[in-house]
C-alpha cells in the first residue's frame, strides 16, 4: 500500500499529530492494515547535565511550522480507490536544545499540537474526526517528548543538512506510545529549519479504522509530518 503523510501529531514532530484524520464519515474512509502491535513508551537512557557546554535553546515558530497527517483511503462510492486524506495546522508549540560542537546533540524536545485546529479539504471530515475519532473535547492535544537520537554526524558545520532519527514518546487520545521521527534539517545562524516524519497506527491510540459496509474503508497506517522553523531564544 502507498505511504502517505499524516498530521500531528506532531515536530519535530511531532505532532503530531497526530494527529487526526484517523477515521472518517462514510464518504471519507480508506483501507485497513492488518492488526498492529503497539510499541510502549520508552524511557531515556541518559540524562543531560544542565551545565553541559554549548547547548542552545530554540523555540518553534508556529506561523512558519506545519503539522500534517496523510491517510490512504478508498472511497468506493465516489470512485476514488486511491485517495489521500490530508489535514494540517499551524498550531504547533514547543522547544528543544541543541549543540553543534564539539559534536552535534539534540535534546529536551517537547512539542504540542492543537488537534482542534486540524483542517483538510472537507469540513465534514474535520468535524467527524474531531468529534468521533480524536474526541478533541476530551483530548485536545497531541504531544511528543524526545528521549534520544540516532544517526547524528560526528561533526557539524553551520548550514550543513543532516539526517537522523529522533526517538521519544507520543501521547494522543489518552495513550502514549514510542515514536520515531525521521528528521532532515539544518542550522543556519540562529534559525533551524527542517522536516520530521513518522508513521503511526490508529489502533495504537485506541481508534479503530472504519470499514463502512465495505464501501468506504480506511487504512490503519497514518503518516505524520512536521515541517518546522525554530528560532534561538
Long-range contacts (C-beta under 8 A, 24 or more apart in sequence): 1-31, 1-33, 1-72, 1-219, 1-221, 2-72, 2-82, 3-72, 3-199, 3-221, 3-223, 4-70, 4-71, 4-72, 4-84, 4-86, 4-223, 5-68, 5-69, 5-70, 5-86, 5-197, 5-223, 5-224, 5-225, 6-68, 6-69, 6-70, 6-71, 6-200, 6-222, 6-223, 6-224, 6-225, 7-67, 7-68, 7-69, 7-87, 7-88, 7-89, 7-113, 7-115, 7-118, 7-222, 7-224, 7-225, 8-67, 8-68, 8-69, 8-113, 8-142, 8-144, 8-198, 8-224, 8-225, 8-226, 9-67, 9-68, 9-69, 9-113, 9-142, 9-144, 9-170, 9-172, 9-198, 9-200, 9-224, 9-225, 9-226, 10-67, 10-111, 10-113, 10-142, 10-144, 10-170, 10-181, 10-196, 10-198, 10-224, 10-225, 10-226, 11-67, 11-92, 11-94, 11-109, 11-111, 11-113, 11-144, 11-181, 11-196, 11-224, 11-226, 11-228, 12-60, 12-94, 12-96, 12-109, 12-111, 12-144, 12-166, 12-181, 12-183, 12-185, 12-194, 12-196, 12-226, 12-228, 13-67, 13-92, 13-111, 13-113, 13-144, 13-181, 13-196, 13-198, 13-224, 13-225, 13-226, 13-228, 14-67, 14-92, 14-94, 14-109, 14-111, 14-113, 14-142, 14-143, 14-144, 14-170, 14-179, 14-181, 14-196, 14-198, 14-224, 14-226, 15-67, 15-92, 15-111, 15-112, 15-113, 15-142, 15-143, 15-144, 15-170, 15-224, 15-226, 16-67, 16-69, 16-111, 16-113, 16-142, 16-143, 16-144, 16-170, 16-172, 16-224, 16-226, 17-67, 17-69, 17-113, 17-115, 17-118, 17-142, 17-170, 17-172, 17-224, 18-67, 18-69, 18-113, 18-115, 18-134, 18-142, 18-170, 18-172, 18-200, 18-222, 18-224, 19-67, 19-69, 19-113, 19-115, 19-118, 19-134, 19-142, 19-172, 19-200, 19-222, 19-224, 20-69, 20-87, 20-115, 20-118, 20-126, 20-129, 20-130, 20-133, 20-134, 20-136, 21-69, 21-70, 21-71, 21-85, 21-86, 21-87, 21-118, 21-120, 21-125, 21-129, 21-133, 21-222, 22-69, 22-71, 22-129, 22-133, 22-134, 22-202, 22-205, 22-207, 22-209, 22-222, 23-128, 23-129, 23-132, 23-133, 23-202, 23-207, 23-208, 23-209, 23-210, 23-218, 24-73, 24-85, 24-125, 24-128, 24-129, 24-133, 24-210, 24-216, 24-218, 25-124, 25-125, 25-128, 25-216, 26-77, 26-210, 26-212, 26-213, 26-215, 26-216, 27-75, 27-77, 27-78, 27-124, 27-216, 28-73, 28-75, 28-85, 28-122, 28-124, 28-125, 28-128, 28-216, 29-73, 29-74, 29-75, 29-209, 29-210, 29-211, 29-212, 29-216, 29-217, 29-218, 30-71, 30-72, 30-73, 30-74, 30-75, 30-83, 30-85, 30-209, 30-216, 30-217, 30-218, 30-219, 31-72, 31-73, 31-74, 31-217, 31-218, 31-219, 32-209, 32-211, 32-217, 32-218, 32-219, 32-220, 33-201, 33-209, 33-219, 33-220, 33-221, 34-220, 35-203, 36-201, 36-203, 36-204, 36-220, 38-177, 38-201, 38-203, 38-204, 39-177, 39-178, 39-204, 40-177, 40-178, 41-169, 41-176, 41-177, 41-178, 42-147, 42-148, 42-167, 42-168, 42-169, 42-178, 43-147, 44-147, 44-148, 45-147, 45-148, 46-148, 48-105, 48-107, 48-108, 52-99, 52-105, 53-99, 54-99, 54-100, 54-101, 54-102, 54-105, 55-97, 55-98, 55-99, 55-105, 55-107, 56-97, 56-98, 56-99, 56-232, 57-95, 57-96, 57-97, 57-232, 57-233, 58-95, 58-96, 58-97, 58-98, 58-192, 58-230, 58-231, 58-232, 58-233, 59-94, 59-95, 59-230, 59-231, 59-232, 59-233, 60-92, 60-93, 60-94, 60-95, 60-111, 60-228, 60-229, 60-230, 61-228, 61-229, 61-230, 61-231, 62-90, 62-91, 62-92, 62-93, 63-90, 64-228, 64-229, 65-90, 65-92, 65-226, 65-227, 65-228, 65-229, 65-230, 66-90, 66-92, 66-225, 66-226, 66-227, 66-228, 67-91, 67-92, 67-113, 67-224, 67-225, 67-226, 68-224, 68-225, 68-226, 68-227, 69-118, 69-222, 69-223, 69-224, 69-225, 70-222, 70-223, 70-225, 71-218, 71-219, 71-221, 71-222, 71-223, 72-218, 72-219, 72-221, 73-216, 73-217, 73-218, 73-219, 74-216, 74-217, 74-218, 75-216, 76-214, 76-215, 76-216, 77-215, 77-216, 85-120, 85-122, 85-125, 85-218, 86-120, 86-121, 87-118, 87-119, 87-120, 87-125, 87-126, 87-129, 88-118, 88-119, 88-120, 89-113, 89-114, 89-115, 89-117, 89-118, 89-119, 90-117, 91-116, 91-117, 92-226, 92-228, 95-230, 95-233, 96-146, 96-230, 98-187, 98-192, 100-156, 100-158, 100-187, 101-155, 101-156, 102-155, 103-152, 103-154, 103-155, 103-156, 104-152, 104-153, 104-154, 104-155, 104-156, 104-162, 105-149, 105-152, 106-146, 106-149, 106-152, 106-164, 106-166, 107-146, 107-149, 108-146, 109-144, 109-145, 109-146, 109-166, 109-168, 110-143, 110-144, 110-145, 110-146, 111-143, 111-144, 111-145, 111-226, 112-141, 112-142, 112-143, 113-141, 113-142, 113-143, 114-140, 114-141, 115-139, 115-140, 115-141, 115-142, 115-172, 116-140, 133-207, 134-172, 134-173, 134-207, 135-173, 138-174, 139-172, 139-173, 139-174, 142-170, 142-171, 142-172, 143-170, 143-171, 143-172, 144-168, 144-169, 144-170, 144-171, 144-179, 144-181, 145-169, 145-171, 156-187, 158-187, 158-188, 158-189, 159-186, 159-187, 159-188, 160-186, 160-187, 161-185, 161-186, 162-186, 166-196, 170-198, 170-200, 172-205, 173-205, 173-206, 173-207, 174-205, 174-206, 175-204, 175-205, 175-206, 177-204, 177-205, 181-226, 185-228, 190-231, 190-232, 191-229, 191-230, 191-231, 191-232, 192-228, 192-229, 192-230, 192-231, 193-228, 193-229, 193-230, 194-227, 194-228, 195-225, 195-226, 195-227, 195-228, 196-225, 196-226, 196-228, 197-223, 197-224, 197-225, 197-226, 198-223, 198-224, 199-223, 199-224, 200-224
